[in-house]
Amino acid sequence: MRIVIQRVRHASVTIDGVQKSAIGSGMLILVGIEEADSREDIDWLCKKTVNLRIFDDENGVMNRSILEAGGDILVVSQFTLHASTKKGNRPSYIRAAKPDISIPLYEDFCRTLSQDLGKPVQTGVFGADMKVELLNDGPVTIIIDSKNKE
């Protein structure tokens, strides 16, 4: 499982011209799921995410987690995070899990992240054509892959 975390001032998801979700200060998280992902990947990533110290403390140093900062989270599924660009110019998405595997894992990721955060997380709609808007704060963008724990 691969995630891209962006620290944001605000972020939103719009589908067919209707805003589905929006947050203020916090994290926009893009999630890519592959066939080999499991509950262990979800638990590890969710703990890592809520404890990641990327929010400024009183001295302007990135030393606070989202739990300490009281921020919100918006989670968007994005199979293109597992694109392979090794051959040719058209990315291959062969590593991205099919919906029968990825949808339950995505929903479990959102549920676990919400539990670890202590409040609901906002989401997009799996597989929908979403328009994602954000104001990246910093900019701060972190990429974490659960297959690279060591």
N, C-alpha and C positions, 0 to 999 in steps of 0.2 A: 504494500500500500504506500502510495506516495502522496504527500500533501505539500501545497504551497501556501504558506501563511503570509498574509500581508497585514501589517498594522495599519489601521484606517481611522480616519476622522469620521467617515460615514461610508456606508455601502448599501446597495439595494439590488434586487432582482426584479425585472419586469418581464412578463410573458404575454404576448399578444396585446401589448399596449397597456396592460394592467399590472400595477406593482404588486408582487406576491409577498415580498419581504423587504424589510429595511432595518438597519441598525445605525446607532451613533458610533461613538468611539469604541474600538475593539479590534476584532480580527475578522478578515475575510479569509476563509479556508477553502481552497480548491482541492478536491479529493479524487485521486485516480486509483482504481482497484484492479488488481490482476488476479488470475486464476489461483495462484498459490497463496493468496491472503487468507488469514484466519482470525479467530477471536483474539489470539495472542497479539497479532499486529494492531488490532483495534485498541486493546487495553494499553499497550505500550505507547502508541501514538497519542491517545487521549490524555494520559498522565503527563507525557512530555509536553503536549500543547498547553494545558492549563497551568503548568509550572514554568514554562519558558519565560525567562526574564527579559522582556523586550519593551517594557513600558517604563517611562522615566520616573525616577524618584524625585524627592524635593530638591535635589541638587542637579537635576537634569541628566542623570546617568541612567542608562537602561538597566534597572536593577529590580523592577517589580513585575510580577506575573499578572496575568489577566484577572486572576482571583483577587489579588491585592489592589489592582486598579479599578475593579468593579465594571470592567468592560463587557460588551456583548460580542456574540459570535454569529456569523452568517456562513453556512456551509453550502458549497455548490459542487455537485458531481461533475467531473471533467475527465472523461476517458482519454483525451488527447495527452494527458500527462505521461502516458505510457507509449507515446509515439516512438517508433524506430525510424531513424533517418539515415541508416547505414548505406542503403542502396538507393540510387536514383534520387529524384526530387519529390516524389509523392510519399508522404509518411505512411508507414504501416502501423496498424493498431492491433496486430495479432496478439500482443501481450495483454491488452485490456480484456478484462473478464466480460463474458456475455451477461446480459441482463438477469438471467435466472440465478447467477452467482452474485453479481455486483449489487443488485437492488437490495437483497437482504443484508449484505455487508454494509452498504451505505446507510441503510436505516438503523442498523445496530451501532455504527459509528456515531451517528447523530444522537441516538438515545444515550449512549455511554458518555459522550462528550457533554451532553446536557446534565447528566448525573454528576460528573466530575466538576462541572462549572457551578452547579448548584442552582441553575435556572435554565429555562428553555433556550435552545439555540434556534435561530431562524434558518430556513432552508430555501433552496430553489426547488424545482420539480425534476426528478430524475428523468433524463432523456429529452426534456423539453428544449426548444430553441429559446434560450434565455438571453436577455440583455443585462449584463452585469455592470453596474456603475460603482466607482469607488474613488475616494480621495485618499491615496496612500500617504501615510503619515511618516515622514522621515526623509526619504522612503526607507521603509524596513520591509524586506521580503526574505523569508526563510524557507528553504526547501528541505523536507525531511522524508527519508525513505526508510520504511520499517525493515527493509532487507539489509540496511547498512547500520545496524545497531552497534556493532563492535567497533 
